[in-house]
């Protein structure tokens, strides 16, 4: 079955760019059936959708983060990535990648904790 | 922007009892609603989509109902592994805020 795994630095300095990669196994990011999404969750809080990318390169972002977010696909590596610029402590969270079909997120990666601190 | 409101925030239930969780949308979302379960330290897991369709491998004790603005997740007989936080998510209207704030089901 499809599995997703996040990877990237666990500590990012304020004002720098957070970069995470999601590696997909058991399926292809080139599929035209799915979007590929990022979602985050601050400690003890709820879930916030960040954005999504489609095989065509089309992207959609949460308006609250749009000016700082870039999501892209790397089809040869079967990966997709998240970049969030100008981070602050408020961006400290567990970041999840997930496959999205008709708006539903399934499956999810196990999550990657990213802490923003100097 | 659609706002999803879940109630109660915390539900205390004894093992074997029935749990009923509610999710309300600020405007009609038809049946475009999903439910997820999240256990401590784990990623959310899809339980229900299209308001009432169980995802693959989800036990029959989980059921969803509702349409429009009012939705319910019912766990017919709570097992120890069901104590977790449950989120509803609308996907009728984009962009989001898609998720409710969650209901924690705890042991009574």
Interface residues (C-beta under 8 A of the other chain):
Chain A: X46 X47 X48 X49 X60 X61 X62 X63 X96 X102 X103 X104 X105 X106 X107 X108 X109 X110 X111
Chain B: X32 X34 X36 X42 X43 X44 X45 X46 X49 X55 X87 X89 X91 X92 X94 X95 X96 X97 X98 X99 X100 X101 X102
